[in-house]
Amino acid sequence: MKANKILLGMLVTLAMTSCKDDFLEVTSPTDTFIEEYYTTKTSLDEALVAAYAPLHWYDYGSTWQYNALNFISEFMSDDMYPNGSSNTDQPMLQLMFNYSCTPVVCLTGVWSDSYSGVKRSNDVIKYADWVEAAGNITASEKADYVAQARLLRVFYYLQLWKFYGNVPCYFENLEAPYISEQLTADEVYAKVIAELEDIIAGGQLKDDYPAEMKGHVTKPLAYMIYAEMVMIQNDNSRYGKALSFMQELINSGKYKLTVNFQDIWEEFSEWNSESIFEINYFDDNSVRGWGNQLGAGGAVFPRLHGPRSFKANAGDPYEDVDAGWGFSAIPLHSVASFEEGDLRKEFSAFDLNAHGTSDDPGWMATGYCLYKYMCRKSNNKDQKADADLGFNNNLRVYRYAETLLNAAELLLKTGGSASDAAKYVNEVRARAGLAAVNGVDEDVILNERRHEFMGEGKRYFDLVRTGKAASVLTPNNDSGGYRTKAWSEDVRYLPIPQDNIDAAQGTLKQNGNYGSN
Amino acid sequence: MMLLALFVSMTSFAQSILGTVIDENGEPVIGATVVEKANPQNATITDFDGNFNLKVEAGKILAISYVGYITQEVAASNGMKVNLQPDDKMLEEVVVIGYGVQKKSVVTAAIAKVSSDDLDGTAPVRMDNALKGLAAGVNVTSSSGQPGAAARIRVRGIGSVNDSNPLYIVDGMPIEGGLDYINPSDIESIEVLKDAASGAIYGARAANGVILVTTKKGKMGKVTVNYNFSQGWQTAWKHRDVLDATGYMVMQNEGLVNAGQAPKYADPYNVTTNTDWQDLLFNDNAPVQNHELTLSGASEKVNYYFSLGYYDQEGIVGGNYGHSNYNRLTLRGNFNFNVFDVTKERNWLNKLDVQVNLSYARVKNAGLDVNSQWGNEIGSALALPPVIAPYVTGQDAQDQIDYYSSTYPEEYVPMYGDNGELLNIPGAGFNEMANPLASFQLPATNYWSHKFVSNFSATLGIWDGLKYRVSYSTDMSFWGNQSYATPYWISPTKHRNYSSTSMESDRGTVWQLENVLSYDKTFGAHTVNVVLGQSAFENSGWTLGASRNNLKDYNKPWINAATGLAADGDRDGWGGPGVKHTMSSLFARLSYNYDERYMVQGTIRRDGSSRFGTNNKYGVFPSVSLGWNVMNEKFMKSTNDWLNNLKVRFSWGKNGNDNIGDFRYTVLTQGGNNYGFGMAGGEKEITSSKASGLSNPDLKWEESEQYDFGVDFGFLNNKVTFTVDWFKKKTNGMLKDMNIPSYVGESKPIGNVGDMENTGIEFELGYKFNISDAKFQIKGNASYLKNKLIKLGNAAGFETYDNVSNLGNISRAEAGEPFPYFWGYKTDGIFQNWEEVNAYTKDGQLIQPDARPGYVRFVDVNDDGVIDDADRTKIGKGTPDWTFGATFNAAWKGFDFMMFWQGTYGNDIFDATRRLDLPSINLPSWFLGRWTGEGTSDKYPIYIQGDATNWQASDLYIHDGSYIRLKNIELGYTIPEFITKKAFISRLRLFVSAENLLTFTKYWGFDPEISSSATSCGVDFGVYPQPRTWRVGFNLTF
């Protein structure tokens, strides 16, 4: 009897333990399967923020490379030296200066960060469908999310197209075997410009956002991207449209130049009336650090630009300028190129010797470094992680001054009013303290762009698109004598990172003749 | 009446026979059964003194039996003395296999067995360390000499670039952490399932071998009480030979001059300070103490084993400061209750046994940062030069305080040693390297753990040979740590100016429920064994921790006694559950043998795991093995006088490794990709979420497929035994990031993309012999292993590891090579003069244009005329080719002697103790053999301060790491029983032993045995050496 009871107990145990499939299904204590998660408006908001996040990685992101959008191309122009401690300090930047990148030692950050942005933007568009299907957003709310995600995606592809040219360009995320066709630069342009026209035509983009939402992508940003792409591509079929976009911005009356040129670079004038788009960085409670470089917070590029081993003179108005790593020496020929009386000179090329001393200014030091994103002690004082990655300087991507100069150039290209063109240029010159010019041609505008935007990443593409790169970017034109190799069409684009070529099963072709030697 | 008379007359012949039963040692056998053979109902059992009293006619045959002994049949006579001999076959020839035991004679798989006798001689603290040198094919590398440190165990090589740890099953329960909860003296046996055929019963977790641990049980007879005690003293067995003050100053001056600078020391022979930092570092004669009390016994109905252990060890580095200590309390109760046994009455539902094993362990320990080049105590002691004194006094002390107070205001805190004197700060040029005596003054992080493991099981005899067993096991672990810091300043990179405290508490719960049906039956010459089972398993846990700054009172270093506020960033907390791991499994095994001549065994297990992808939720792991006992063939009879055993075995199987992490097959949300919106100083970080990656629903276990071929020999009545096994093990589908372009815009999914291969051969030899009264036994094993990475599978096709300051990564994984190998330049001597420099050309171009006489000649491996990264090649490997161990036992009269040797051959060490970026640190004495002019040295280059060129990662850093070590030696004496008996002591043995007494190695460092992580072996950053320990102690049995 007793034995039977025990046996019964054992059989019950056996029956209870007969396994169920859900026993093997476990859930994460912190995270949720994406199909379950992206069904609410809040979750879609979060996904959209994640699609914005790669914007701030450009200065130091997923590949631990320093590649803030303002200076990486500037090193390839004639207006900035990488400098640093030696010609092996940040080799990728040094090689870029001399058009000698290799498929292995090359700019990988812009590649990876941009595609991260593309992938996330694509996801937002997909998730928006899921949230709508769950009945948690209206069709018009969805359209707003989708328009932002699409414009972000255009912005990311713009960088890929500018730096690498012939790239894979997909609007839906890849699935196994994770291969996407490589398009030529022209094909990428055609695909992205059509997408941009479609976004603009959709009418969902906002003109502006309230103060607390600054940083979101807007219609004026779309216009600026459009003009930049059309001008780089020299696409005369679209000059008219690009001009109309520029003039729409000018005529809207919403934008005006900052009174003092130097004020543009101060924190108080972030998103001011001249600002069209900026990448946000902030030092208050910034948690961005060496172990958390993708975290939101401060920027590192001011430290990178900052003068090496610089000590400001006591009592100097720039006493709070902090020493940096010296990656922004302005060549003497660039300093000398400013017109007499140009107020922008002092606030583009900072005269180090006038304000302090350096005992180790760097191997290409000229005595001048970029002023615009100067690292100042006041700019990272409230960060909470690593001071080097804690600067609050927003990266100014598009300013109204560029709208004016774009409009002037497009007027010339479309045979529009030369006097209007001169008016636009003179508006910019007036702020710089320079006399008005009567007539303008493309060279005048190019020269104006050079001095207005020195250190802002425009010059290299201006030289390339106007066909002047081959004649300007030569060893002979380098007053410092550091450049030993001249620019050529072969190095117009940077090399495609070799690991991508290796993994793409033969579908990805290297740019130019990189890797062929 | 007649009948009655007859009966009386019959009984009148029977008389009380008194007798004694003793065992092979002359000890009384308690509970032996004495039966009249012709009349089995006439029986009795022996009492506590081994005596029996049975009414039986003299001359009748009595059968005397006892578990584990050969039954003796003797004619009854009064005062008879029966001497029982142990049944060796029964005692020794059973091997524990998964879910059962098997007679060794019919085992067809490759299983290494380590018995409690083998373990007795090695005095291990942890059972993973205990296996060292005892089992062929099992490579055990101690990570350091830190008390309680875990070992790195590799069964038949490195099976994966990921997790190659074996599965540990203790009394049927998988144990995943805190292996030191087992007191090694509670272990009855350890079986290592080496081949895939034996491991297949553990399916998805067996790919890297299975280690089965069985704990002790009571033995039939009266209660046995044992008390073992030992006290030991530990000392570092070796100091590194570094420069003394004069040597240091000479080399510094020479280095500076060679670098074009002025010498620093005016007169190197004028020595004012000559500090031996290693003397200050080591805690010589550090005590270690061990107490063990066991109480065990068994009767027909109950079998019990109860033990209490206490172990306390002070580390030889920092133990005297509470920085490296280990203290463990273990409790164990193993019980077996027979609820009923009616096997004599019926053959169905006839027997029920209930087994309960309960164990508890409490560990308290503190540990140093070991094997680091970033300024831990050992590394600093090696780096600091002898010209620096540990303390400063008088005006120097005031100067130091003044200097640092003004240079680091609000940060500097003067620190004093135990003697009250100001601790010297090494100063500029030493970066992280701090005065180790100052580091020891900082409060240590204290770790604690409690672990309860219990196994409950019931076994029911259902019918004939059919048995059913249900078991439920739990492992509840609680562990955590507590640390605090007071303001300190010990080096420019190690200081803080506020106090803080931190506590963490973790919990892990594992349960396993298993139901197993087994059937054992012999039909004539056919023997069949079938096992069918089901298993379910779950592992879950959580963590909770907090930290807070600003302690009110350093004697009360608790969070509740600190004042930091969250708003100021001075209070933090974290916690939450971990990811559950569940498994659900079915398994079956069929064993068959014909006449113990032909054996065949097949195993299959189907495992479902929460870690596997949706498309591969269940894995099936089959195996088959065959054996042939050639010796049992009739035609082998003629060899019986010299050859007694000859068995050939073959096995094949597939196992899995499910240690592949959680959710790697799917995509979850992921936070932390925020962006700041807003303007002009008003930016706010906005929370985000995104997909964590790209999914790979096909993701599954890593799979290993293995072939094994083995032969067992027994010679000279099995006094000499010899076993040899050859194996080939291939791991397929090792997890690695998939090789896809990064333009997918997301971290690459993990795929089953890599392959690895291990082949090897293993030998085990045993020899027992007697010379008159003296007994001897020799056991040895050796294994050869060749590891080869077939494919890594990631985008780059290779991977590098083991970052060394200023040298970069010095280990590398690449297809076709052992995993991992040391990667650097090959050197070819020293340029003795300019002619040699100028002669080293390729196509007329100098290969080393910057070289000078005295520089290292690097080999241009790829023959392209330049020395660059592409010339780095395989310069060694940290894993050995050969691993071996040998035990020698001798006993004579009351004396016993044991020696255990153990070692490795064919492994290299990369000595990374020197920080190239700190030119002022002390150097090894062998630096005196540097090149100083033509013909002075063809190995070590000219010494130039700050020279990185000649000291790039190269074979100059590689040393032969082979060693042979007298791991243990012990001499014992058992005091004759006739003396101890007067004190009611049945056995008293005194012993003296030494651990690590002798080590033969060419390596000049602290210890040739080095492992720092799963993939790092043989990289010496200044390893914590294993101590040489002298012990005295006794074993007492009541």
Interface residues (C-beta under 8 A of the other chain):
Chain A: K2 A3 N4 I6 L7 M10 T13 L14 T17 S18 C19 D21 F23 L24 E25 V26 S28 P29 T30 D31 T32 F33 I34 Y37 S43 E46 A47 V49 A50 A51 Y52 A53 L55 H56 T108 W111 S112 Y115 S116 G117 V118 K119 R120 D123 V167 P168 N173 L174 P177 Y178 I179 S180 A211 E212 M213 K214 G215 H216 E267 F268 S269 E270 W271 N272 N280 Y281 F282 D284 N285 V287 N292 L294 G295 A296 G297 K384 N392 P497 D499 N500 D502 A503 A504 L508
Chain B: V339 F340 L349 L352 A458 L460 Y468 V470 L513 N515 Q534 A536 E538 G569 G576 P577 G578 V579 K580 H581 T582 M583 S584 G608 S609 S610 K617 D662 F663 T666 V667 L668 T669 Q670 G672 N673 N674 Y675 G676 F677 G678 M679 A680 G681 G682 E683 K684 E685 I686 T687 S688 S689 K690 A691 S692 L694 M738 N739 I740 P741 S742 Y743 V744 G745 E746 A795 A796 G797
